[in-house]
Structure formats: structure tokens, C-alpha cells
């Protein structure tokens, strides 16, 4: 009876150990697969992040180029506007001088007409 108890307990222990190791091996395979998939996902996310960083760099470069071009356009407009303003100011002064001279001439002409 005691011998039967020992044999049955030994068989139970062997079966338990076999089942335990079988489950442990399956778990290890599952863990390995999970780790593989996680590493794969991380690699994909890293490549996507690198692409996004490159796109951000391209966008920042295009923004800098557009800022530089806008600054160049602003400088060109300033260069163009100053001579035009000076030219227009000179034309206005010439026009005022001409109008003053014309007024003088008309006054003199009016006096001459009155005298005749």
C-alpha cells in the first residue's frame, strides 16, 4: 500500500513536471514571438519617426527658404519704393513750383489785361 502510494505520487510528480515543462516551453515560445513582434513594431515605429523627422526638416527648410525669399522681396520693395518716393517727391515739388510760377504769370497777365 505504501509502495503504491509512492509509485502513484512519483507518477503524479513526473506527469506534473512534464506538463509544467511543456507549458513553460509554450510560454517561452509565446514570449519569444511576443518579443519578436514588439521588436518589429518598435522598428516600424522608429522608421516612421525617422520619416516624420525628415519631413519636419524638409518643412523647416522650406519655411526658412520662404522666409528668406520674403525678406528678399521686402528688401527689393523697399529699394524700389525709396527711389519712387523720391522721384514722386521731386515731381510734386516741380509741380508746385510750376503751379506757383503759373499763378504769378496769370496774375501778371491779368494785370496786363486790366491795364489795356
N, CA, C and O atoms as CSV, one atom per row, in Angstrom:
chain,resi,resn,atom,element,x,y,z
A,1,UNK,N,N,0.814,-1.182,0.000
A,1,UNK,CA,C,0.000,0.000,0.000
A,1,UNK,C,C,0.868,1.261,0.000
A,1,UNK,O,O,0.607,2.219,-0.728
A,2,UNK,N,N,1.885,1.231,0.820
A,2,UNK,CA,C,2.806,2.355,0.873
A,2,UNK,C,C,3.575,2.442,-0.441
A,2,UNK,O,O,3.837,3.531,-0.951
A,3,UNK,N,N,3.928,1.289,-0.973
A,3,UNK,CA,C,4.632,1.261,-2.249
A,3,UNK,C,C,3.740,1.820,-3.361
A,3,UNK,O,O,4.217,2.565,-4.218
A,4,UNK,N,N,2.491,1.479,-3.355
A,4,UNK,CA,C,1.546,2.003,-4.337
A,4,UNK,C,C,1.394,3.522,-4.190
A,4,UNK,O,O,1.278,4.239,-5.183
A,5,UNK,N,N,1.396,3.993,-2.966
A,5,UNK,CA,C,1.314,5.431,-2.713
A,5,UNK,C,C,2.536,6.147,-3.281
A,5,UNK,O,O,2.405,7.187,-3.928
A,6,UNK,N,N,3.724,5.590,-3.039
A,6,UNK,CA,C,4.949,6.197,-3.558
A,6,UNK,C,C,4.994,6.177,-5.085
A,6,UNK,O,O,5.406,7.149,-5.718
A,7,UNK,N,N,4.564,5.059,-5.663
A,7,UNK,CA,C,4.578,4.958,-7.125
A,7,UNK,C,C,3.584,5.946,-7.723
A,7,UNK,O,O,3.899,6.625,-8.701
A,8,UNK,N,N,2.397,6.034,-7.152
A,8,UNK,CA,C,1.393,6.958,-7.686
A,8,UNK,C,C,1.840,8.412,-7.498
A,8,UNK,O,O,1.640,9.245,-8.381
A,9,UNK,N,N,2.438,8.706,-6.358
A,9,UNK,CA,C,2.915,10.075,-6.136
A,9,UNK,C,C,4.077,10.392,-7.084
A,9,UNK,O,O,4.187,11.515,-7.577
A,10,UNK,N,N,4.948,9.396,-7.343
A,10,UNK,CA,C,6.048,9.596,-8.273
A,10,UNK,C,C,5.515,9.840,-9.685
A,10,UNK,O,O,5.984,10.744,-10.376
A,11,UNK,N,N,4.540,9.039,-10.117
A,11,UNK,CA,C,3.940,9.224,-11.435
A,11,UNK,C,C,3.240,10.588,-11.528
A,11,UNK,O,O,3.333,11.282,-12.540
A,12,UNK,N,N,2.549,10.947,-10.461
A,12,UNK,CA,C,1.904,12.259,-10.447
A,12,UNK,C,C,2.941,13.366,-10.574
A,12,UNK,O,O,2.733,14.332,-11.308
A,13,UNK,N,N,4.053,13.230,-9.866
A,13,UNK,CA,C,5.128,14.217,-9.929
A,13,UNK,C,C,5.726,14.281,-11.331
A,13,UNK,O,O,5.989,15.367,-11.847
A,14,UNK,N,N,5.939,13.121,-11.946
A,14,UNK,CA,C,6.502,13.086,-13.303
A,14,UNK,C,C,5.533,13.736,-14.294
A,14,UNK,O,O,5.937,14.544,-15.130
A,15,UNK,N,N,4.265,13.376,-14.191
A,15,UNK,CA,C,3.265,13.964,-15.091
A,15,UNK,C,C,3.182,15.475,-14.870
A,15,UNK,O,O,3.105,16.248,-15.826
A,16,UNK,N,N,3.198,15.884,-13.605
A,16,UNK,CA,C,3.160,17.316,-13.297
A,16,UNK,C,C,4.359,18.038,-13.894
A,16,UNK,O,O,4.214,19.107,-14.487
A,17,UNK,N,N,5.555,17.448,-13.734
A,17,UNK,CA,C,6.759,18.073,-14.279
A,17,UNK,C,C,6.725,18.138,-15.808
A,17,UNK,O,O,7.124,19.141,-16.400
A,18,UNK,N,N,6.244,17.055,-16.445
A,18,UNK,CA,C,6.164,17.051,-17.914
A,18,UNK,C,C,5.198,18.127,-18.389
A,18,UNK,O,O,5.500,18.889,-19.307
A,19,UNK,N,N,4.034,18.180,-17.753
A,19,UNK,CA,C,3.050,19.198,-18.132
A,19,UNK,C,C,3.603,20.595,-17.853
A,19,UNK,O,O,3.436,21.500,-18.670
A,20,UNK,N,N,4.257,20.777,-16.710
A,20,UNK,CA,C,4.827,22.074,-16.355
A,20,UNK,C,C,5.860,22.515,-17.386
A,20,UNK,O,O,5.819,23.652,-17.855
A,21,UNK,N,N,6.786,21.627,-17.742
A,21,UNK,CA,C,7.810,21.983,-18.728
A,21,UNK,C,C,7.211,22.225,-20.110
A,21,UNK,O,O,7.671,23.097,-20.847
A,22,UNK,N,N,6.172,21.442,-20.462
A,22,UNK,CA,C,5.508,21.649,-21.745
A,22,UNK,C,C,4.864,23.039,-21.801
A,22,UNK,O,O,4.996,23.760,-22.790
A,23,UNK,N,N,4.172,23.392,-20.728
A,23,UNK,CA,C,3.545,24.721,-20.660
A,23,UNK,C,C,4.614,25.803,-20.641
A,23,UNK,O,O,4.468,26.837,-21.294
A,24,UNK,N,N,5.686,25.568,-19.894
A,24,UNK,CA,C,6.768,26.536,-19.808
A,24,UNK,C,C,7.404,26.762,-21.180
A,24,UNK,O,O,7.714,27.894,-21.550
A,25,UNK,N,N,7.598,25.662,-21.936
A,25,UNK,CA,C,8.168,25.801,-23.272
A,25,UNK,C,C,7.214,26.566,-24.184
A,25,UNK,O,O,7.645,27.423,-24.955
A,26,UNK,N,N,5.923,26.260,-24.101
A,26,UNK,CA,C,4.960,27.001,-24.912
A,26,UNK,C,C,4.955,28.478,-24.538
A,26,UNK,O,O,4.890,29.355,-25.399
A,27,UNK,N,N,5.026,28.731,-23.228
A,27,UNK,CA,C,5.067,30.119,-22.784
A,27,UNK,C,C,6.316,30.817,-23.297
A,27,UNK,O,O,6.265,31.977,-23.707
A,28,UNK,N,N,7.438,30.104,-23.273
A,28,UNK,CA,C,8.678,30.698,-23.780
A,28,UNK,C,C,8.552,31.012,-25.264
A,28,UNK,O,O,9.017,32.055,-25.724
A,29,UNK,N,N,7.914,30.097,-26.023
A,29,UNK,CA,C,7.722,30.360,-27.447
A,29,UNK,C,C,6.806,31.562,-27.649
A,29,UNK,O,O,7.040,32.402,-28.518
A,30,UNK,N,N,5.751,31.627,-26.822
A,30,UNK,CA,C,4.844,32.767,-26.925
A,30,UNK,C,C,5.572,34.060,-26.580
A,30,UNK,O,O,5.393,35.087,-27.235
A,31,UNK,N,N,6.399,33.988,-25.537
A,31,UNK,CA,C,7.156,35.172,-25.143
A,31,UNK,C,C,8.138,35.570,-26.235
A,31,UNK,O,O,8.307,36.754,-26.528
A,32,UNK,N,N,8.783,34.575,-26.837
A,32,UNK,CA,C,9.710,34.884,-27.924
A,32,UNK,C,C,8.976,35.525,-29.093
A,32,UNK,O,O,9.455,36.496,-29.677
A,33,UNK,N,N,7.806,34.974,-29.433
A,33,UNK,CA,C,7.020,35.573,-30.513
A,33,UNK,C,C,6.573,36.986,-30.149
A,33,UNK,O,O,6.611,37.899,-30.973
A,34,UNK,N,N,6.150,37.142,-28.901
A,34,UNK,CA,C,5.712,38.468,-28.465
A,34,UNK,C,C,6.872,39.455,-28.524
A,34,UNK,O,O,6.709,40.588,-28.977
A,35,UNK,N,N,8.044,39.019,-28.065
A,35,UNK,CA,C,9.224,39.886,-28.112
A,35,UNK,C,C,9.583,40.214,-29.559
A,35,UNK,O,O,9.937,41.352,-29.869
A,36,UNK,N,N,9.491,39.217,-30.447
A,36,UNK,CA,C,9.784,39.448,-31.861
A,36,UNK,C,C,8.823,40.478,-32.444
A,36,UNK,O,O,9.241,41.404,-33.138
A,37,UNK,N,N,7.521,40.307,-32.155
A,37,UNK,CA,C,6.542,41.252,-32.686
A,37,UNK,C,C,6.733,42.652,-32.102
A,37,UNK,O,O,6.580,43.653,-32.801
A,38,UNK,N,N,7.067,42.708,-30.819
A,38,UNK,CA,C,7.303,44.011,-30.188
A,38,UNK,C,C,8.512,44.689,-30.820
A,38,UNK,O,O,8.472,45.879,-31.130
A,39,UNK,N,N,9.600,43.919,-31.012
A,39,UNK,CA,C,10.786,44.494,-31.655
A,39,UNK,C,C,10.466,44.951,-33.074
A,39,UNK,O,O,10.928,46.004,-33.513
A,40,UNK,N,N,9.678,44.160,-33.784
A,40,UNK,CA,C,9.287,44.522,-35.142
A,40,UNK,C,C,8.460,45.808,-35.141
A,40,UNK,O,O,8.682,46.691,-35.969
A,41,UNK,N,N,7.510,45.912,-34.215
A,41,UNK,CA,C,6.697,47.127,-34.106
A,41,UNK,C,C,7.554,48.337,-33.763
A,41,UNK,O,O,7.356,49.426,-34.302
A,42,UNK,N,N,8.508,48.134,-32.860
A,42,UNK,CA,C,9.401,49.233,-32.486
A,42,UNK,C,C,10.224,49.681,-33.685
A,42,UNK,O,O,10.407,50.878,-33.904
A,43,UNK,N,N,10.721,48.720,-34.464
A,43,UNK,CA,C,11.497,49.073,-35.656
A,43,UNK,C,C,10.636,49.845,-36.662
A,43,UNK,O,O,11.095,50.816,-37.264
A,44,UNK,N,N,9.388,49.408,-36.837
A,44,UNK,CA,C,8.481,50.111,-37.759
A,44,UNK,C,C,8.207,51.524,-37.257
A,44,UNK,O,O,8.227,52.481,-38.031
A,45,UNK,N,N,7.950,51.648,-35.953
A,45,UNK,CA,C,7.682,52.974,-35.389
A,45,UNK,C,C,8.906,53.875,-35.497
A,45,UNK,O,O,8.777,55.070,-35.763
A,46,UNK,N,N,10.100,53.305,-35.291
A,46,UNK,CA,C,11.316,54.100,-35.433
A,46,UNK,C,C,11.485,54.593,-36.865
A,46,UNK,O,O,11.846,55.749,-37.087
A,47,UNK,N,N,11.227,53.722,-37.835
A,47,UNK,CA,C,11.350,54.155,-39.231
A,47,UNK,C,C,10.314,55.231,-39.556
A,47,UNK,O,O,10.607,56.179,-40.284
A,48,UNK,N,N,9.102,55.083,-39.015
A,48,UNK,CA,C,8.078,56.107,-39.240
A,48,UNK,C,C,8.491,57.426,-38.591
A,48,UNK,O,O,8.292,58.494,-39.170
A,49,UNK,N,N,9.066,57.352,-37.387
A,49,UNK,CA,C,9.533,58.569,-36.723
A,49,UNK,C,C,10.655,59.229,-37.512
A,49,UNK,O,O,10.695,60.454,-37.631
A,50,UNK,N,N,11.567,58.423,-38.051
A,50,UNK,CA,C,12.647,58.985,-38.862
A,50,UNK,C,C,12.090,59.676,-40.099
A,50,UNK,O,O,12.555,60.752,-40.476
A,51,UNK,N,N,11.090,59.057,-40.734
A,51,UNK,CA,C,10.467,59.685,-41.903
A,51,UNK,C,C,9.797,60.998,-41.514
A,51,UNK,O,O,9.903,61.993,-42.231
A,52,UNK,N,N,9.101,60.996,-40.366
A,52,UNK,CA,C,8.440,62.219,-39.918
A,52,UNK,C,C,9.462,63.300,-39.582
A,52,UNK,O,O,9.249,64.475,-39.879
A,53,UNK,N,N,10.580,62.897,-38.956
A,53,UNK,CA,C,11.623,63.869,-38.658
A,53,UNK,C,C,12.204,64.450,-39.939
A,53,UNK,O,O,12.462,65.651,-40.017
A,54,UNK,N,N,12.410,63.605,-40.938
A,54,UNK,CA,C,12.918,64.089,-42.223
A,54,UNK,C,C,11.922,65.042,-42.873
A,54,UNK,O,O,12.308,66.065,-43.439
A,55,UNK,N,N,10.634,64.698,-42.788
A,55,UNK,CA,C,9.611,65.588,-43.340
A,55,UNK,C,C,9.594,66.919,-42.597
A,55,UNK,O,O,9.440,67.975,-43.211
A,56,UNK,N,N,9.752,66.869,-41.269
A,56,UNK,CA,C,9.792,68.112,-40.494
A,56,UNK,C,C,11.004,68.951,-40.869
A,56,UNK,O,O,10.915,70.175,-40.964
A,57,UNK,N,N,12.148,68.283,-41.085
A,57,UNK,CA,C,13.337,69.017,-41.519
A,57,UNK,C,C,13.096,69.666,-42.873
A,57,UNK,O,O,13.467,70.819,-43.092
A,58,UNK,N,N,12.469,68.918,-43.784
A,58,UNK,CA,C,12.172,69.478,-45.105
A,58,UNK,C,C,11.224,70.665,-44.998
A,58,UNK,O,O,11.394,71.672,-45.685
A,59,UNK,N,N,10.221,70.537,-44.126
A,59,UNK,CA,C,9.276,71.639,-43.940
A,59,UNK,C,C,9.980,72.850,-43.341
A,59,UNK,O,O,9.743,73.981,-43.767
A,60,UNK,N,N,10.849,72.618,-42.348
A,60,UNK,CA,C,11.556,73.747,-41.743
A,60,UNK,C,C,12.490,74.402,-42.752
A,60,UNK,O,O,12.627,75.625,-42.765
A,61,UNK,N,N,13.139,73.595,-43.605
A,61,UNK,CA,C,13.989,74.176,-44.647
A,61,UNK,C,C,13.168,74.989,-45.641
A,61,UNK,O,O,13.584,76.070,-46.058
A,62,UNK,N,N,12.014,74.474,-46.017
A,62,UNK,CA,C,11.175,75.227,-46.956
A,62,UNK,C,C,10.655,76.506,-46.309
A,62,UNK,O,O,10.525,77.533,-46.975
A,63,UNK,N,N,10.357,76.447,-45.011
A,63,UNK,CA,C,9.920,77.658,-44.304
A,63,UNK,C,C,11.044,78.681,-44.272
A,63,UNK,O,O,10.815,79.869,-44.496
A,64,UNK,N,N,12.272,78.214,-43.991
A,64,UNK,CA,C,13.411,79.134,-43.981
A,64,UNK,C,C,13.640,79.731,-45.362
A,64,UNK,O,O,13.925,80.922,-45.486
A,65,UNK,N,N,13.514,78.896,-46.413
A,65,UNK,CA,C,13.684,79.410,-47.777
A,65,UNK,C,C,12.621,80.444,-48.095
A,65,UNK,O,O,12.911,81.482,-48.690
A,66,UNK,N,N,11.380,80.158,-47.695
A,66,UNK,CA,C,10.306,81.117,-47.973
A,66,UNK,C,C,10.505,82.399,-47.169
A,66,UNK,O,O,10.219,83.489,-47.665
A,67,UNK,N,N,10.995,82.282,-45.929
A,67,UNK,CA,C,11.285,83.480,-45.137
A,67,UNK,C,C,12.366,84.307,-45.814
A,67,UNK,O,O,12.257,85.529,-45.910
A,68,UNK,N,N,13.423,83.622,-46.289
A,68,UNK,CA,C,14.494,84.341,-46.976
A,68,UNK,C,C,13.981,85.010,-48.246
A,68,UNK,O,O,14.329,86.154,-48.537
A,69,UNK,N,N,13.159,84.297,-48.996
A,69,UNK,CA,C,12.628,84.899,-50.221
A,69,UNK,C,C,11.713,86.076,-49.891
A,69,UNK,O,O,11.724,87.085,-50.595
A,70,UNK,N,N,10.918,85.952,-48.819
A,70,UNK,CA,C,10.069,87.075,-48.414
A,70,UNK,C,C,10.907,88.270,-47.970
A,70,UNK,O,O,10.571,89.417,-48.263
A,71,UNK,N,N,12.005,87.992,-47.256
A,71,UNK,CA,C,12.889,89.084,-46.851
A,71,UNK,C,C,13.523,89.741,-48.071
A,71,UNK,O,O,13.650,90.964,-48.131
A,72,UNK,N,N,13.921,88.919,-49.045
A,72,UNK,CA,C,14.496,89.477,-50.269
A,72,UNK,C,C,13.471,90.331,-51.011
A,72,UNK,O,O,13.793,91.410,-51.509
A,73,UNK,N,N,12.244,89.841,-51.079
A,73,UNK,CA,C,11.189,90.613,-51.744
A,73,UNK,C,C,10.936,91.921,-50.999
A,73,UNK,O,O,10.750,92.969,-51.618
A,74,UNK,N,N,10.928,91.854,-49.655
A,74,UNK,CA,C,10.712,93.067,-48.863
A,74,UNK,C,C,11.841,94.071,-49.097
A,74,UNK,O,O,11.596,95.271,-49.226
A,75,UNK,N,N,13.080,93.572,-49.152
A,75,UNK,CA,C,14.215,94.463,-49.416
A,75,UNK,C,C,14.103,95.082,-50.805
A,75,UNK,O,O,14.353,96.274,-50.984
A,76,UNK,N,N,13.725,94.262,-51.788
A,76,UNK,CA,C,13.571,94.792,-53.143
A,76,UNK,C,C,12.462,95.834,-53.202
A,76,UNK,O,O,12.592,96.853,-53.880
A,77,UNK,N,N,11.372,95.574,-52.488
A,77,UNK,CA,C,10.284,96.556,-52.463
A,77,UNK,C,C,10.720,97.858,-51.807
A,77,UNK,O,O,10.361,98.943,-52.264
A,78,UNK,N,N,11.498,97.743,-50.731
A,78,UNK,CA,C,11.995,98.952,-50.087
A,78,UNK,C,C,12.917,99.718,-51.024
A,78,UNK,O,O,12.844,100.943,-51.122
A,79,UNK,N,N,13.798,98.969,-51.721
A,79,UNK,CA,C,14.705,99.629,-52.659
A,79,UNK,C,C,13.925,100.299,-53.787
A,79,UNK,O,O,14.279,101.386,-54.243
A,80,UNK,N,N,12.866,99.636,-54.227
A,80,UNK,CA,C,12.065,100.222,-55.298
A,80,UNK,C,C,11.221,101.387,-54.804
A,80,UNK,O,O,11.002,102.350,-55.539
A,81,UNK,N,N,10.751,101.308,-53.577
A,81,UNK,CA,C,9.840,102.338,-53.089
A,81,UNK,C,C,10.567,103.635,-52.766
A,81,UNK,O,O,10.005,104.713,-52.961
A,82,UNK,N,N,11.799,103.563,-52.278
A,82,UNK,CA,C,12.507,104.790,-51.937
A,82,UNK,C,C,12.785,105.653,-53.164
A,82,UNK,O,O,12.496,106.850,-53.139
A,83,UNK,N,N,13.334,105.089,-54.230
A,83,UNK,CA,C,13.535,105.951,-55.399
A,83,UNK,C,C,12.218,106.480,-55.961
A,83,UNK,O,O,12.151,107.623,-56.413
A,84,UNK,N,N,11.190,105.670,-55.936
A,84,UNK,CA,C,9.905,106.147,-56.436
A,84,UNK,C,C,9.371,107.262,-55.552
A,84,UNK,O,O,8.818,108.246,-56.044
A,85,UNK,N,N,9.539,107.104,-54.247
A,85,UNK,CA,C,9.079,108.161,-53.347
A,85,UNK,C,C,9.870,109.442,-53.592
A,85,UNK,O,O,9.299,110.532,-53.625
A,86,UNK,N,N,11.181,109.309,-53.764
A,86,UNK,CA,C,11.999,110.484,-54.034
A,86,UNK,C,C,11.622,111.092,-55.381
A,86,UNK,O,O,11.534,112.311,-55.523
A,87,UNK,N,N,11.404,110.232,-56.356
A,87,UNK,CA,C,11.009,110.720,-57.682
A,87,UNK,C,C,9.668,111.440,-57.617
A,87,UNK,O,O,9.494,112.526,-58.170
A,88,UNK,N,N,8.716,110.800,-56.918
A,88,UNK,CA,C,7.400,111.425,-56.797
A,88,UNK,C,C,7.493,112.740,-56.014
A,88,UNK,O,O,6.811,113.712,-56.337
A,89,UNK,N,N,8.338,112.758,-54.990
A,89,UNK,CA,C,8.501,113.981,-54.216
A,89,UNK,C,C,9.101,115.082,-55.084
A,89,UNK,O,O,8.671,116.234,-55.020
A,90,UNK,N,N,10.090,114.726,-55.891
A,90,UNK,CA,C,10.684,115.708,-56.805
A,90,UNK,C,C,9.654,116.192,-57.826
A,90,UNK,O,O,9.587,117.382,-58.135
A,91,UNK,N,N,8.858,115.266,-58.341
A,91,UNK,CA,C,7.822,115.657,-59.298
A,91,UNK,C,C,6.797,116.584,-58.647
A,91,UNK,O,O,6.340,117.548,-59.260
A,92,UNK,N,N,6.442,116.279,-57.394
A,92,UNK,CA,C,5.484,117.125,-56.684
A,92,UNK,C,C,6.067,118.518,-56.459
A,92,UNK,O,O,5.377,119.523,-56.633
A,93,UNK,N,N,7.347,118.573,-56.071
A,93,UNK,CA,C,7.989,119.876,-55.883
A,93,UNK,C,C,8.040,120.647,-57.202
A,93,UNK,O,O,7.781,121.849,-57.248
A,94,UNK,N,N,8.382,119.926,-58.274
A,94,UNK,CA,C,8.400,120.589,-59.580
A,94,UNK,C,C,7.012,121.095,-59.956
A,94,UNK,O,O,6.862,122.184,-60.511
A,95,UNK,N,N,6.005,120.288,-59.645
A,95,UNK,CA,C,4.637,120.692,-59.955
A,95,UNK,C,C,4.213,121.899,-59.129
A,95,UNK,O,O,3.552,122.801,-59.643
A,96,UNK,N,N,4.590,121.923,-57.849
A,96,UNK,CA,C,4.233,123.086,-57.021
A,96,UNK,C,C,4.959,124.335,-57.511
A,96,UNK,O,O,4.376,125.418,-57.564
A,97,UNK,N,N,6.222,124.182,-57.867
A,97,UNK,CA,C,6.956,125.339,-58.395
A,97,UNK,C,C,6.313,125.812,-59.701
A,97,UNK,O,O,6.140,127.010,-59.927
A,98,UNK,N,N,5.965,124.851,-60.550
A,98,UNK,CA,C,5.317,125.202,-61.816
A,98,UNK,C,C,3.983,125.899,-61.578
A,98,UNK,O,O,3.663,126.887,-62.238
A,99,UNK,N,N,3.199,125.371,-60.620
A,99,UNK,CA,C,1.896,125.991,-60.344
A,99,UNK,C,C,2.071,127.391,-59.752
A,99,UNK,O,O,1.298,128.295,-60.070
A,100,UNK,N,N,3.076,127.578,-58.896
A,100,UNK,CA,C,3.332,128.917,-58.354
A,100,UNK,C,C,3.734,129.873,-59.474
A,100,UNK,O,O,3.268,131.011,-59.531
A,101,UNK,N,N,4.597,129.398,-60.357
A,101,UNK,CA,C,5.010,130.244,-61.485
A,101,UNK,C,C,3.828,130.544,-62.405
A,101,UNK,O,O,3.693,131.656,-62.916
A,102,UNK,N,N,2.977,129.541,-62.609
A,102,UNK,CA,C,1.792,129.753,-63.438
A,102,UNK,C,C,0.860,130.771,-62.796
A,102,UNK,O,O,0.292,131.615,-63.490
A,103,UNK,N,N,0.696,130.699,-61.474
A,103,UNK,CA,C,-0.131,131.684,-60.765
A,103,UNK,C,C,0.448,133.088,-60.920
A,103,UNK,O,O,-0.288,134.046,-61.152
A,104,UNK,N,N,1.747,133.203,-60.794
A,104,UNK,CA,C,2.397,134.514,-60.966
A,104,UNK,C,C,2.165,135.042,-62.391
A,104,UNK,O,O,1.835,136.207,-62.610
A,105,UNK,N,N,2.353,134.128,-63.335
A,105,UNK,CA,C,2.152,134.530,-64.732
A,105,UNK,C,C,0.720,134.978,-64.968
A,105,UNK,O,O,0.469,135.979,-65.639
A,106,UNK,N,N,-0.233,134.208,-64.397
A,106,UNK,CA,C,-1.635,134.580,-64.579
A,106,UNK,C,C,-1.956,135.913,-63.910
A,106,UNK,O,O,-2.738,136.701,-64.442
A,107,UNK,N,N,-1.363,136.165,-62.762
A,107,UNK,CA,C,-1.582,137.452,-62.094
A,107,UNK,C,C,-1.019,138.596,-62.950
A,107,UNK,O,O,-1.646,139.638,-63.136
A,108,UNK,N,N,0.174,138.352,-63.452
A,108,UNK,CA,C,0.787,139.381,-64.299
A,108,UNK,C,C,-0.037,139.568,-65.569
A,108,UNK,O,O,-0.267,140.698,-65.999
A,109,UNK,N,N,-0.468,138.499,-66.152
A,109,UNK,CA,C,-1.276,138.566,-67.371
A,109,UNK,C,C,-2.602,139.266,-67.100
A,109,UNK,O,O,-3.093,140.042,-67.920
A,110,UNK,N,N,-3.176,138.971,-65.919
A,110,UNK,CA,C,-4.424,139.623,-65.540
A,110,UNK,C,C,-4.213,141.130,-65.385
A,110,UNK,O,O,-5.046,141.929,-65.813
A,111,UNK,N,N,-3.113,141.502,-64.781
A,111,UNK,CA,C,-2.805,142.928,-64.622
A,111,UNK,C,C,-2.617,143.580,-65.988
A,111,UNK,O,O,-3.076,144.697,-66.226
A,112,UNK,N,N,-1.949,142.880,-66.863
A,112,UNK,CA,C,-1.732,143.422,-68.200
A,112,UNK,C,C,-3.053,143.594,-68.946
A,112,UNK,O,O,-3.251,144.580,-69.656
A,113,UNK,N,N,-3.938,142.641,-68.780
A,113,UNK,CA,C,-5.235,142.749,-69.430
A,113,UNK,C,C,-6.056,143.900,-68.854
A,113,UNK,O,O,-6.783,144.582,-69.576
A,114,UNK,N,N,-5.933,144.098,-67.575
A,114,UNK,CA,C,-6.667,145.196,-66.940
A,114,UNK,C,C,-6.104,146.546,-67.389
A,114,UNK,O,O,-6.846,147.514,-67.557
A,115,UNK,N,N,-4.816,146.596,-67.576
A,115,UNK,CA,C,-4.181,147.842,-67.991
A,115,UNK,C,C,-4.532,148.189,-69.439
A,115,UNK,O,O,-4.505,149.368,-69.793
A,116,UNK,N,N,-4.841,147.272,-70.238
A,116,UNK,CA,C,-5.136,147.574,-71.636
A,116,UNK,C,C,-6.489,148.062,-71.754
A,116,UNK,O,O,-6.938,148.376,-72.856
